[in-house]
Amino acid sequence: MDLAKRVQSLTPSSTLAITAKAKQLKAEGHDVIALGAGEPDFNTPEHILEAAKEAMDKGLTKYTPSGGIPELKQAIIDKFKKDQKLMYNASEIIVTIGAKHALYTLFQVLLNRGDEVIVPAPYWVSYPEQIKLAEGNPIMIEGKEDNEFKITPEQIRSVITDRTKAIILNSPSNPTGVIYTREELDSIGEVCLEHGLLIVSDEIYEKLVYTNQPHVSIAEISDALKEQTIIINGVSKSHSMTGWRIGYAAGSEKLIKAMTNLASHSTSNPTSIAQYGALAAYRTDQTKVEEMKQAFAKRLKALYNLIIDIPGVECVEPQGAFYLFPNVKKAAEMNGYATVDDWVKALLEEEKVALVPGSGFGAPENVRFSYATSLDQLEEAAKRIKRFVMNHQS
């Protein structure tokens, strides 16, 4: 049987081999420290669990509207008004099966064969693959490490063609944890307005910001930018609800209507129970969110200081999300490895520390650390990595 060409073109995840090896070593009884998780290690707050149970007890277990229950849409509208002073109506909101599905659905309704989407690198691994699945072409721009992995307006202008349809912005970023300032977003926005580019603003980590400056959405800078932006968000990271699969998109009524129509023929609706859990996440006390954020901030500070103390490791200090993305090329070379991917494999074999190679994010000199695990585990992991580097200096 021949598979569809669209799936044959997908790039296999660079993390699969490392993840599989880490699981194998754990099963064999080894003390493996896995720092690849893209999810909070805290359980979903109790009041959200109770809301889901209550929904089940009330029999709210049936089909819902394809675009989400009205109450959750209103809670999302209220959240935008409170946090970003952005005004939306229900026809401009779609609730999806996670933020990933919001992105997938968007590209399916937006792109025709050969349309181009600008993707800043380092990038989240699914961006280029989802664009390819919609028969579009991802156009990569390298965010230079000496510019905190951020792209510039000049770089955007240099790749715009008559096929360029959109640009993705992810702030705070996965995998780098860096955040664009209001001024930087304003400059990028000018280029997008000038060339009519749709801005796909992935803001899934907006609540995990560790600076004194609040998260800024490019859509809040001006009415013109709001009209040209579709915001992707969800409760997975902010409320430790990754498995609940509730995300959403906010944008023009035309786009949202198309996405809702597609969802009605593909998924019917997000899980009803999970929607009521998300409703509680936004309509009740946010204390647990803040507690989780403070724990991440403490871990970031500790891990960052430990990582930059390792010979051959350089790291841009993140301001958000829960990842570090250090450059370990010098360490790999010092240790006699041809590539960072080889160094990562050897580190797992010898010291039982699992990292995600940066090659899957478009940055082959880097590795991604997730600090969504205990401080004790992070300190032990840093100790093992430093020992590995010191023992293998050539």
Sequence and secondary structure as in RCSB ss.txt:
>XXXX:A:sequence
MDLAKRVQSLTPSSTLAITAKAKQLKAEGHDVIALGAGEPDFNTPEHILEAAKEAMDKGLTKYTPSGGIPELKQA
IIDKFKKDQKLMYNASEIIVTIGAKHALYTLFQVLLNRGDEVIVPAPYWVSYPEQIKLAEGNPIMIEGKEDNEFK
ITPEQIRSVITDRTKAIILNSPSNPTGVIYTREELDSIGEVCLEHGLLIVSDEIYEKLVYTNQPHVSIAEISDAL
KEQTIIINGVSKSHSMTGWRIGYAAGSEKLIKAMTNLASHSTSNPTSIAQYGALAAYRTDQTKVEEMKQAFAKRL
KALYNLIIDIPGVECVEPQGAFYLFPNVKKAAEMNGYATVDDWVKALLEEEKVALVPGSGFGAPENVRFSYATSL
DQLEEAAKRIKRFVMNHQS
>XXXX:A:secstr
    HHHHT    TTHHHHHHHHHHHHTT   EE    S SS   HHHHHHHHHHHHTT  S   TT  HHHHHH
HHHHHHHHH     GGGEEEESSHHHHHHHHHHHH  TT EEEEEES  THHHHHHHHTT EEEEEE  GGGTT 
  HHHHHHH  TTEEEEEEESS TTT     HHHHHHHHHHHHHHT EEEEE TTTT B SSS    GGGS HHH
HHTEEEEEESTTTTT GGG  EEEE  HHHHHHHHHHHHHHTSSS HHHHHHHHHHHHS  HHHHHHHHHHHHHH
HHHHHHHTTSTT B     BTTEE  B HHHHHHTT SSHHHHHHHHHHHH EE EEGGGGT TTBEEEE  S H
HHHHHHHHHHHHHHHHT  
